[in-house]
Amino acid sequence: MKKLLLLSSILLSAFTLSAKEIIANPYSEHFNKAYSLHPEIPRGMLEAVAYCNTRFAHITHASSASESCTGIPNAYGVMGLTLDGKNYFFNNLQLVSDLSLIPTDEIINDPEKNILAYADAYAKVKKLLAITSMKVEDQLSVLTYLSELPRSTEGQIFALATQEYGYVQFLMNKNHQLLYGFPDHQLDPVKIFGAENFAVLSSTAVTFTDESIFNKGGEVFSAKSMLSTDYGPALWTAAASCNYSGRSGVAVSAVTIHDVEGSYSGCISWFQNCAAGVSAHYVLRSSDGQVTQMVLESNKAWHVGSENPYTIGLEHEGYASTGSWYTNAMYNSSAALVRDICLSGYGINPLRCYSGPGCSGGYTSCLEGSCIRIKGHQMFPNQSHSDPGPYWNWVKYYSLINNAPVISTVTTATGNFYDSGGPTGSYADDERKLTRIQPAGATSITLNFTAFNTELNWDYLYIYDGATTSAPLIGQYTGTTSPGTVTSSGGSLLIEFRSDCSTIAPGWAAGWTSTSGIATTTDSIAPTTTVATTGAWETASFTANFTDADNAGGSGLEKSYYQVIDFNGSEWRANNNNGFFADNFDVAIHSDWTSAVGNWSINTSALYQSDEANSNTNMFAALNQNLSNRYLYNFYGKIDGAGATRRAGFHFFADNGSLPNRGNSYFVWFRVDDGLLQIYKVVSDAFGAPVVDIPFTTVAGQWYDYKVIHDHITGKISIYRDNQFVISWTDPSPLATSGNAISFRSGNANFAINELKVYRSRNPLTATVTVGAASTNDIRYQNPAPTVFSAKVKSICA
């Protein structure tokens, strides 16, 4: 629940974090102690330094394996302090030790003393600088004083500014304020850095013309010396000319992926130090993926030893010992840069990016051959470094660099599945093929491999439990380790194959069968149900008695449902607070409904949405869906319009009908032009790939009778159309939120709805029906005349 509450509370934040990007602070107790000892330090300042420098990791450099491949000076402790700046960085660990009177070895080895020493030094520098204000913007000079970065040249000052911008960015992040317990300091980065500098520091992409330079927000600035000419979205800060050389005519043919073993700003500054003797073409920031180019691609940067002449090097902020530095923003930015390099005429095929598991160690354990042209430092020959390490997600990176291929879909209930060489041949080099097995109406698919042989550790088969590569990965297979028998949890199975540039193999042979959700029994006689009461006239709450039966030899009864509706003098309605709903949409839109998005009206005795330009319309109503385990939603629907992507459907068990995706909910979605039926699960107003995605024909302009059954305890959802079962899916982790709304939704289509009825599951024998004028009762109105009924109790069994 804490996680759900947190996610709900940040929907309006300016920033969002995925679960993988939430970084715990294991030293919060020590930070709290530091603030209690030094109340003159604004809360959040210490965490900003620790987060930006180490992501709250206590770094000790216990072995030489953790040394940076660039030679950048080691940083120590939670606060990331430098002991030996190699005559370029300031030795700020020694400075902190001198100011706090805590020995350097204790600052290095004890995380609590590392934090408290920095806090003590901070307080003394603030006093030294005669700063009395408690405003963060007035205290940034303290952080500059304590920084390890030099600040003489223009490039060094830019590097220092990126460090300070990182601190400000952290402090402004609403999620960080909630996660790490510090207030919103109401910072204005434009006032802090100036408009032009802020535009540069915050940019992830810039455009430059002969007349002007501007970022994506349209802000114009003049910083031509800070723009890359090789890669438009990058900033330019030149490495010292003593740290790179010409290529001597050697052609570029590979890309090297590094991690800095330090910070973005520190790396930029370090490459301007002639004593470093290293450089890379590009440096990337963790928080937002900002790119700074430091060496022209036509020159040889010094980053991968003997392999420098033919490579382009990318340094990524962070440490190989933890994956928390490798954010989605960094992956996306890095992949975009590599795609640009592949399109720059060097002949680097993006398919030749390494796509296996992350690796620990140097080239003796991680070496990849010449086929792989985009790979880590540790994968090149004659290297002693181990970056980017085991946490770099090569499978994800490969997918970001390469455009998704066309998926070949097969829909037969059974069939054979071979590699591209067929039953007797071998597959080819440089393949990336996706096959989706998706029989109509299937609830599960079993794929059985009778032969399997691919090039070990070079050519991989991936099997996903669903219709897309976003579905859960069942496994990845290489060599002669066969997948054996694989069974999907739903009606789709996706198989992806990737081969490298040499050495083919016989491939595989497999066959599939499927289990259909469509009933195959011969029971064609519907069960019967009757409702009886103690009399025709009721003036108080009463018991309704039900008799449900199936024919002898039939398939039996699974569940029983009921609905109570009452007549208010003009139309039949139901008490939505009691879990029932009824609307025939005869005259006008009832006040139970809220038309949130779209053009909704009553047209020819049906609810009608006519805004085809809108991709997400919303008509919602309150409905208590927590009183019974199972609910049956029944309505007639018709999808029409002139577009080419017409779609519409129904949200149920929603906890906030007013939100764009109805908060937490499920929805069933019918795609007319794509010929699909989909079921989506929405969590914290966001949804990913559909949990059900099957071929399903919906004819434009035709009325259908839809029934959706949802059991919020077991998580099972079943879809029927025109009383024919279509598909079911069971959520392994049903929504724990309250179902209090339903909603109709359309996308680029006209959508008509009629005769909406919602039923609750019931006891097979009896149900209490409440009567009276109170709004809490099932039957709230008297009959207007002896010949006109006041209410109806309806029953369905299946």
Stockholm file with secondary structure:
# STOCKHOLM 1.0

chainA/1-798         MKKLLLLSSILLSAFTLSAKEIIANPYSEHFNKAYSLHPEIPRGMLEAVAYCNTRFAHITHASSASESCTGIPNAYGVMGLTLDGKNYFFNNLQLVSDLSLIPTDEIINDPEKNILAYADAYAKVKKLLAITSMKVEDQLSVLTYLSELPRSTEGQIFALATQEYGYVQFLMNKNHQLLYGFPDHQLDPVKIFGAENFAVLSSTAVTFTDESIFNKGGEVFSAKSMLSTDYGPALWTAAASCNYSGRSGVAVSAVTIHDVEGSYSGCISWFQNCAAGVSAHYVLRSSDGQVTQMVLESNKAWHVGSENPYTIGLEHEGYASTGSWYTNAMYNSSAALVRDICLSGYGINPLRCYSGPGCSGGYTSCLEGSCIRIKGHQMFPNQSHSDPGPYWNWVKYYSLINNAPVISTVTTATGNFYDSGGPTGSYADDERKLTRIQPAGATSITLNFTAFNTELNWDYLYIYDGATTSAPLIGQYTGTTSPGTVTSSGGSLLIEFRSDCSTIAPGWAAGWTSTSGIATTTDSIAPTTTVATTGAWETASFTANFTDADNAGGSGLEKSYYQVIDFNGSEWRANNNNGFFADNFDVAIHSDWTSAVGNWSINTSALYQSDEANSNTNMFAALNQNLSNRYLYNFYGKIDGAGATRRAGFHFFADNGSLPNRGNSYFVWFRVDDGLLQIYKVVSDAFGAPVVDIPFTTVAGQWYDYKVIHDHITGKISIYRDNQFVISWTDPSPLATSGNAISFRSGNANFAINELKVYRSRNPLTATVTVGAASTNDIRYQNPAPTVFSAKVKSICA
#=GR chainA/1-798 SS CHHHHHHHHTTTSSCCCCGGGCCCCTTHHHHHHHHHHCTTSCTTHHHHHHHHHHTTCCBCCCSGGGSCTTCCCCEEBTTTEESCCTTTSCCHHHHHHHHHTCCHHHHHHCHHHHHHHHHHHHHHHHHHTTCCCCCGGGTHHHHHHHCSCCCSSHHHHHHHHHHHHHHHHHHHCHHHHHHHTCCCCCCCHHHHHCHHHHHHHTCSCEEECSSCEEETTCCEECCGGGBCSSSTTSEECCCCGGGEEECTTCCCCEEEEEECSBCHHHHHHHTTCTTTCCCCSEEECTTTCCEEECSCTTEEESSSGGGGGGEEEEEESBCTTCGGGCCHHHHHHHHHHHHHHHTTTSCCCGGGBCCSCCCCSSHHHHCCCTTCCEEEGGGSTTCCCCCSCTTSCHHHHHHHHSCCCCEEEECCSSEEEECTTTTTSCCCTTCEEEEEECCTTEEEEEEEEEEEECCTTTSEEEEESSSSTTSCEEEEECTTCCCCEEECSSSCEEEEEECCSSCCCCEEEEEEEEEESSCCSCCCSCCEEEEECSCSCCSSCEEEEEEEECCTTSCCCCCEEEEEEEECSSSEECCGGGTCEEECCCSSCCTTEEEEESCEEECSSSEEECCTTCSSCEEEEECCCCSSSEEEEEEEEEEECSCSSCEEEEEEEESCTTSTTCSSEEEEEEETTTTEEEEEEEBTTBCCSCSEEEECCCCTTCCEEEEEEEETTTCEEEEEETTEEEEEEECSSCCCSCCCEEEEEEESSEEEEEEEEEEEECCSSEEEECBSSSTTSSBCCCCSSTTSCSEEEEEEEC
#=GC SS_cons         CHHHHHHHHTTTSSCCCCGGGCCCCTTHHHHHHHHHHCTTSCTTHHHHHHHHHHTTCCBCCCSGGGSCTTCCCCEEBTTTEESCCTTTSCCHHHHHHHHHTCCHHHHHHCHHHHHHHHHHHHHHHHHHTTCCCCCGGGTHHHHHHHCSCCCSSHHHHHHHHHHHHHHHHHHHCHHHHHHHTCCCCCCCHHHHHCHHHHHHHTCSCEEECSSCEEETTCCEECCGGGBCSSSTTSEECCCCGGGEEECTTCCCCEEEEEECSBCHHHHHHHTTCTTTCCCCSEEECTTTCCEEECSCTTEEESSSGGGGGGEEEEEESBCTTCGGGCCHHHHHHHHHHHHHHHTTTSCCCGGGBCCSCCCCSSHHHHCCCTTCCEEEGGGSTTCCCCCSCTTSCHHHHHHHHSCCCCEEEECCSSEEEECTTTTTSCCCTTCEEEEEECCTTEEEEEEEEEEEECCTTTSEEEEESSSSTTSCEEEEECTTCCCCEEECSSSCEEEEEECCSSCCCCEEEEEEEEEESSCCSCCCSCCEEEEECSCSCCSSCEEEEEEEECCTTSCCCCCEEEEEEEECSSSEECCGGGTCEEECCCSSCCTTEEEEESCEEECSSSEEECCTTCSSCEEEEECCCCSSSEEEEEEEEEEECSCSSCEEEEEEEESCTTSTTCSSEEEEEEETTTTEEEEEEEBTTBCCSCSEEEECCCCTTCCEEEEEEEETTTCEEEEEETTEEEEEEECSSCCCSCCCEEEEEEESSEEEEEEEEEEEECCSSEEEECBSSSTTSSBCCCCSSTTSCSEEEEEEEC
//
